[in-house]
Amino acid sequence: RRALAGQLDQLKAERNEAAKADARLMKEKGELPTTVREQRRKLGEGIAGLETQLRDIEAELERKALYVPNLPLPEVPDGDESHNKVVRTWGEPAPRGGKAHWEIGEQLGILDLARGAKLSGSGFPVFVGMGSTLVRALINFMLDLHTREHGYVEVEPPFVVRREMMVGTGQLPKFEEDAYRTEPDDLFLVPTAEVPVTNLHRDEILDGAILPRGYVSYTPCFRREAGAAGKDTRGLLRVHQFDKVELVRFCRPADSPAEHEKMTGDAEDVLRRLELPYRVLLMAIGDLGFAAAKKYDLEVWAPGVGQWLEVSSSSSFTDYQARRANIRCRPKPGDKPEFVHTLNASGVALPRTIAALLETRQQADGSVTIPAALVPYLGTDRLVPPGDG
């Protein structure tokens, strides 16, 4: 690329000198000799050819650059997932045992995995009756908490987005096989509200006075999980369509570390109010993901399956997404625009949260108690099997 650019600059300089010489010739003779015109034609063709080559090379460089991941921050641990660090815990996990959530859900008549598979294939659960009400109650509880107490602005975005939006947040081109795409429109079902909400400010220069700014959004999320072969897919552990409340923040670079901690704390607040024991992990470089510079995972304990289940990833992307989506801010009037930092966290994802709720709060009589914070939204403090209520 550098060599071509140098050749192109040289030819353009020759063209400029030739233009001056041509002006003198025209003044002296009134026209350009045939040989001179032929030289100028060849010079123009040479410039056009080099410009085409340079455009092709730059397009290829840009295409390859889209596959380059973000750089991890210095505090991110080296190593693979075995080097993830537990940085804090909350609550006392129940002893392993009891029924798994899919058994509880079926016995309560609130979860129908078989009919979901009939409708759409595996990984598409159906919530029925109070199960559907539980989903709606959790969504409303989380949206109210984040807007009324944590200071987020609620957004309801489209559930399909253009290809450029997926590129902006880093899902494309690397992870296209995991996405659901519509034809012939080349639109993508959102894998997370992060995609449309982050791109709200695509190609914009924000007023620094409005930063930091936080949005909260509920969307269904759609993921093919093409690379999930061999992973545990029972019940609600790994599904292709699920509901999630997402937190997205924009800030100045200097505020990014504090904003990341605040956002992570906002997601933790959901779990504390749902009375779910959880742990926070600082993810190692090998488990960091593609676009994140630093990431915390929030995992809740599910005693029925005996696993810690990830219900939130809280990530700082530094200026990685902002550069891809061209999101800048002007700190003060007259200042040169600078790229913002973007952050997001699940606040939180529903299927595994529901799994943990059912397994943690199951009772000997087959009922499931409801945490106090959720009772006003659900209208009851207990889910009971059909015929017991």
C-alpha positions in Angstrom: 0.0 0.0 0.0 2.8 2.4 1.0 4.7 1.8 -2.3 1.5 2.3 -4.4 0.7 5.5 -2.5 4.2 6.8 -3.1 3.9 6.0 -6.9 0.5 7.7 -7.0 1.8 10.8 -5.3 4.7 11.0 -7.7 2.5 10.7 -10.8 0.1 13.4 -9.4 3.1 15.7 -8.9 4.2 15.0 -12.5 0.6 15.8 -13.6 0.7 19.1 -11.7 4.0 20.1 -13.4 2.7 19.0 -16.7 -0.4 21.2 -16.3 1.9 24.2 -15.7 3.9 23.3 -18.8 0.7 22.8 -20.9 -0.5 26.3 -19.8 2.7 27.8 -21.2 2.5 25.8 -24.4 -1.1 26.9 -25.0 -0.2 30.5 -24.4 2.7 30.3 -26.8 1.2 28.0 -29.6 -2.5 28.0 -28.9 -2.7 24.2 -28.8 -0.9 21.1 -27.5 1.2 19.0 -29.8 -0.2 15.5 -30.5 2.8 13.8 -28.7 2.2 15.9 -25.6 -1.5 15.1 -25.6 -0.6 11.4 -25.8 1.8 11.7 -22.9 -0.9 13.4 -20.8 -3.4 10.7 -21.7 -1.0 7.9 -20.6 -0.2 9.9 -17.4 -3.9 10.1 -16.6 -4.4 6.4 -17.3 -1.5 5.6 -15.0 -3.0 7.7 -12.2 -6.4 6.1 -12.7 -4.9 2.6 -12.6 -3.0 3.2 -9.4 -6.0 4.8 -7.8 -8.0 1.6 -8.5 -5.3 -0.6 -7.2 -5.0 1.5 -4.0 -8.8 1.5 -3.5 -8.8 -2.3 -3.8 -5.9 -2.7 -1.3 -7.5 -0.3 1.2 -10.8 -2.1 1.0 -9.0 -5.4 1.6 -7.1 -3.9 4.5 -10.3 -2.6 6.0 -12.0 -6.0 5.6 -9.1 -7.7 7.3 -9.0 -5.1 10.1 -12.6 -5.9 11.0 -11.3 -9.3 12.1 -8.8 -7.8 14.6 -10.1 -8.0 18.2 -9.8 -5.3 20.8 -6.8 -4.9 23.0 -7.2 -6.1 26.6 -6.7 -3.6 29.4 -3.6 -4.2 31.6 -5.5 -5.5 34.6 -7.1 -8.4 32.6 -5.5 -11.7 33.7 -3.5 -13.7 31.2 -4.5 -17.3 30.3 -7.7 -19.2 29.3 -11.0 -19.6 31.2 -9.2 -21.5 34.0 -7.5 -18.2 34.9 -10.8 -16.3 35.4 -10.7 -14.6 38.8 -13.6 -14.6 41.3 -13.5 -11.0 42.5 -16.6 -11.1 44.9 -19.5 -13.2 45.9 -22.9 -12.5 47.4 -25.3 -14.8 49.3 -24.9 -18.4 50.5 -25.3 -20.9 47.7 -27.8 -23.8 48.6 -26.4 -27.3 48.7 -26.4 -29.0 45.3 -29.5 -31.1 44.9 -33.2 -30.9 44.3 -35.0 -31.0 40.9 -33.7 -29.4 37.8 -35.6 -26.3 36.5 -37.1 -28.1 33.5 -38.7 -30.6 35.9 -40.0 -27.9 38.2 -41.3 -25.8 35.3 -43.2 -28.7 33.8 -44.7 -29.8 37.1 -45.9 -26.2 37.7 -47.3 -26.1 34.2 -45.3 -23.0 33.3 -42.7 -24.3 30.9 -43.4 -26.4 27.8 -40.1 -27.4 26.1 -41.7 -30.2 24.0 -44.2 -27.9 22.3 -41.5 -25.3 21.8 -39.4 -27.9 19.9 -42.5 -28.8 17.9 -43.0 -25.2 16.8 -39.4 -24.2 16.1 -36.9 -26.9 17.0 -34.8 -27.3 20.1 -33.8 -24.2 22.0 -37.1 -22.4 21.7 -38.9 -22.7 25.0 -42.6 -21.9 25.5 -43.7 -20.2 28.8 -47.3 -20.8 29.7 -49.7 -19.2 32.1 -47.9 -18.0 35.2 -44.6 -18.8 33.4 -45.4 -16.2 30.8 -46.5 -13.8 33.6 -43.2 -14.5 35.3 -41.2 -13.5 32.2 -43.2 -10.2 31.9 -42.9 -9.5 35.6 -39.1 -9.9 35.5 -38.8 -7.6 32.5 -41.0 -4.9 34.1 -39.2 -5.2 37.4 -35.7 -4.8 35.8 -36.8 -1.9 33.5 -38.4 -0.1 36.5 -35.3 -0.6 38.7 -32.8 0.6 36.0 -34.9 3.7 35.0 -36.2 4.8 38.4 -33.2 4.0 40.6 -30.1 3.6 38.4 -30.7 6.5 36.0 -31.0 4.8 32.6 -33.2 6.1 29.8 -35.5 3.4 28.4 -35.3 2.6 24.7 -37.4 0.3 22.6 -35.4 -0.4 19.4 -36.2 -2.4 16.3 -35.5 -6.1 16.6 -33.9 -6.3 13.2 -30.9 -4.3 12.1 -28.8 -3.6 9.1 -25.5 -5.3 8.5 -23.5 -2.1 9.2 -24.9 -2.1 12.8 -23.7 -5.6 13.5 -20.3 -4.6 12.1 -20.2 -1.5 14.4 -20.6 -3.5 17.6 -18.3 -6.3 16.5 -20.7 -9.2 15.8 -19.8 -9.1 12.1 -18.0 -10.2 10.1 -16.4 -12.7 12.4 -19.5 -14.2 14.0 -21.9 -14.1 11.0 -22.6 -17.9 11.3 -24.1 -17.3 14.8 -26.6 -14.7 13.5 -30.1 -15.1 12.1 -30.3 -13.2 8.8 -33.3 -12.4 6.7 -33.3 -12.6 2.9 -33.5 -10.7 0.5 -33.3 -7.7 2.8 -29.9 -8.7 4.4 -31.3 -7.7 7.9 -30.3 -9.4 11.1 -32.4 -10.4 14.1 -30.7 -8.8 17.0 -28.5 -11.1 19.1 -28.6 -8.5 21.9 -30.0 -5.0 22.4 -26.4 -3.9 22.5 -26.4 -3.7 18.7 -29.3 -1.3 18.0 -28.8 0.8 21.2 -25.1 1.3 20.7 -25.7 2.3 17.1 -28.3 4.9 18.1 -25.4 7.3 18.0 -23.6 6.0 15.0 -22.0 8.7 12.9 -22.8 11.3 15.5 -20.8 13.9 17.6 -22.3 14.0 21.0 -22.3 17.0 23.3 -19.8 16.2 26.1 -22.3 17.8 28.5 -24.7 14.8 28.2 -22.1 12.2 29.1 -22.0 9.8 30.7 -25.3 8.6 29.3 -27.0 5.3 29.9 -29.8 3.4 28.1 -31.7 0.4 29.1 -33.6 -1.8 26.6 -35.6 -5.0 26.6 -35.5 -7.1 23.5 -35.9 -10.7 22.6 -32.4 -12.0 21.5 -31.8 -14.5 18.6 -28.6 -16.6 18.4 -27.9 -19.6 16.3 -25.1 -20.7 18.7 -23.4 -22.5 15.8 -20.3 -23.0 17.8 -22.1 -24.5 20.9 -21.9 -28.1 19.9 -21.2 -30.3 22.9 -22.2 -27.7 25.4 -25.0 -28.3 27.9 -28.3 -27.5 26.2 -30.8 -28.9 28.6 -33.8 -26.9 29.7 -33.1 -23.2 29.6 -29.3 -23.4 29.8 -28.7 -22.6 26.1 -31.4 -21.4 23.9 -31.7 -19.7 20.5 -34.4 -17.1 21.5 -34.5 -15.5 24.9 -35.5 -12.3 26.6 -32.9 -9.9 28.0 -32.7 -6.5 29.5 -29.6 -4.7 28.4 -27.6 -1.7 29.8 -25.6 0.4 27.4 -23.4 3.4 28.5 -21.5 6.1 26.6 -18.8 8.1 28.4 -15.6 10.1 28.0 -12.4 7.9 28.1 -11.3 9.1 31.5 -14.7 8.1 33.0 -14.7 4.6 31.5 -13.3 2.6 34.5 -15.7 4.1 37.0 -18.6 3.7 34.6 -17.8 0.0 34.1 -17.9 -0.5 37.9 -21.2 1.4 38.2 -22.8 -0.6 35.4 -21.7 -3.9 36.8 -23.1 -2.9 40.2 -26.4 -2.0 38.6 -26.6 -5.6 37.2 -25.7 -7.0 40.5 -28.5 -5.1 42.2 -31.0 -7.0 40.1 -29.6 -10.3 41.5 -29.5 -9.1 45.1 -33.1 -8.0 44.9 -34.1 -11.4 43.4 -32.2 -12.9 46.4 -30.1 -15.1 44.1 -26.6 -16.0 45.4 -24.1 -14.9 42.7 -20.4 -14.4 42.0 -18.5 -11.9 39.8 -15.7 -13.1 37.7 -13.0 -11.0 36.0 -12.5 -12.8 32.7 -9.0 -13.8 31.5 -7.7 -12.8 28.1 -8.6 -16.2 26.6 -12.2 -15.9 27.7 -12.6 -12.2 27.0 -14.4 -12.3 23.7 -13.8 -10.3 20.6 -14.7 -6.7 21.2 -14.3 -6.3 24.9 -11.2 -4.8 26.6 -12.3 -5.9 30.0 -15.2 -8.1 31.1 -17.0 -9.2 34.2 -19.3 -12.2 34.2 -22.1 -12.5 36.7 -23.0 -16.0 37.5 -25.9 -17.3 39.7 -25.9 -20.6 41.5 -28.5 -23.2 40.3 -28.5 -26.1 42.9 -30.7 -28.4 40.8 -28.2 -28.7 37.9 -25.3 -27.9 40.3 -23.8 -25.2 38.1 -23.0 -21.5 38.2 -25.0 -20.0 35.3 -23.9 -16.8 33.5 -26.8 -14.3 33.5 -24.8 -11.2 32.7 -21.6 -10.1 30.9 -20.5 -6.6 31.8 -18.0 -5.3 29.3 -15.9 -2.2 28.6 -15.1 -1.8 24.9 -12.9 1.3 25.3 -13.1 3.1 21.9 -13.3 -0.1 19.9 -17.0 0.0 19.0 -16.9 3.8 18.8 -14.3 3.7 16.0 -16.2 1.0 14.1 -19.5 3.0 14.4 -17.9 6.5 14.3 -19.3 7.7 17.6 -17.6 10.8 18.9 -18.1 13.5 21.4 -17.0 17.2 21.7 -15.9 17.6 25.3 -16.5 21.4 25.3 -17.7 23.8 22.6 -14.8 24.4 20.2 -12.9 21.3 21.2 -11.8 18.7 18.7 -14.1 15.7 18.7 -12.8 12.5 20.3 -14.1 8.9 20.3 -16.3 8.0 23.2 -16.0 4.8 25.2 -18.9 2.3 25.1 -19.9 -0.2 27.7 -22.7 -2.7 28.1 -24.0 -5.3 30.5 -26.9 -7.7 30.6 -29.3 -6.4 33.3 -30.1 -9.3 33.2 -30.8 -12.3 30.8 -34.0 -14.1 31.7 -33.8 -17.9 30.9 -31.0 -18.8 33.3 -32.3 -16.3 35.9 -35.6 -18.1 35.8 -33.8 -21.5 36.0 -31.9 -20.3 39.1 -35.1 -18.9 40.7 -37.0 -22.2 40.3 -34.1 -24.3 41.5 -33.1 -22.1 44.4 -36.6 -21.4 45.7 -38.3 -24.8 45.2 -40.2 -26.2 48.2 -40.9 -29.7 49.4 -44.5 -29.4 48.4 -43.7 -28.7 44.8 -44.3 -24.9 45.0 -41.7 -22.2 44.3 -41.6 -19.1 46.5 -41.2 -15.6 44.9 -38.7 -13.0 46.1 -40.4 -10.0 47.8 -39.2 -7.5 45.1 -41.0 -9.5 42.4 -44.3 -10.1 44.2 -45.9 -6.7 43.2 -45.1 -7.5 39.5 -46.3 -11.2 39.6 -49.3 -10.7 41.9 -48.4 -13.7 44.1 -45.7 -14.8 46.5 -45.8 -18.5 45.4 -46.1 -20.6 42.3 -48.0 -23.8 42.9 -48.6 -26.9 40.7 -52.0 -27.0 38.9 -54.8 -28.1 41.2 -52.9 -27.1 44.4 -53.9 -23.4 44.3 
